[in-house]
Amino acid sequence: MPIRAFVVLSGAALFAACTTPVTTLRNPQTGQVVTCGGNTASSVAGGAIGYSIQRGADDRCVENYVAQGFVRTN
């Protein structure tokens, strides 16, 4: 059983390490809250290259919302 626990915890750590950061934004006029990031699919499938591509998509997501008047909350 200890080996099984190690494998499960190692797998969880691997996926957590590949998750892009989450950015939360809020529209001060409407109160709408959105998030960008927190994705794992591209980063797990493509390793460092996939992470870099997903991180770029997350940055564009934030830029698009900021252009619409949203502000970062974290």
N, C-alpha and C positions, 0 to 999 in steps of 0.2 A: 503493500500500500504506500509506503513512503516514496517509492520511485514514481508511482502514478501521480502523487501530489506534486512532486518536483516537475514532472512533465507538464502538468496543467498550469502550474504557476509560471513556469518558463514561457509557455505559450502565451499566457496572459500578459506577461511583461514584454514580450516581443511585439504584440499588437499595440500595447499602450505606448511603446517607444516610437511606433510609426504613425501615431495619430497627430495630425496637424493641430496647432493651437486653435482654440475657439475664441472668436472676438464677438462680443455682444454690443449691439448698437441700438439706440433709442431715438425715435423722432420726437423732439421736444414739443412739437405742435399737436401731434395726434396721440402720442403715448405709445405708438406701435413699437414693439421690440422685435429685433431680428438677430440671427446669429450667422456668422460665416466661419467655416473651418470645422475642425473636429472630425475630419474624414479619414478613413483608414483604407478604403478600397484601392485607390491608386497607389498609395505609398506601400502597402503590403505587396501588391502585385508587381510593382516596378522597383522596389528597393529605394535606394537614394535618388535615383532619377525620377521615379514615380512620386516620391515625397516632394521633390523640388517642383515638379509640374503642378501637383495639388496645392502646394504652398503659393505658387503664382496665381492660381485660380482663386484661392482664398483672399489674396491681396487685392485682386481685381473686384471681388465681391464687396470688400470693405470700401474700396474707392467708389464704386457705383452707389452704394448707400450714402456715403458721405456727400457725394455730389447732389443727392436728393434731400439733403438737410439733416440726415441722421448724425448723431454724435456717439462716440465710443463710451461705453460704460465701464469697460475693464481694460 
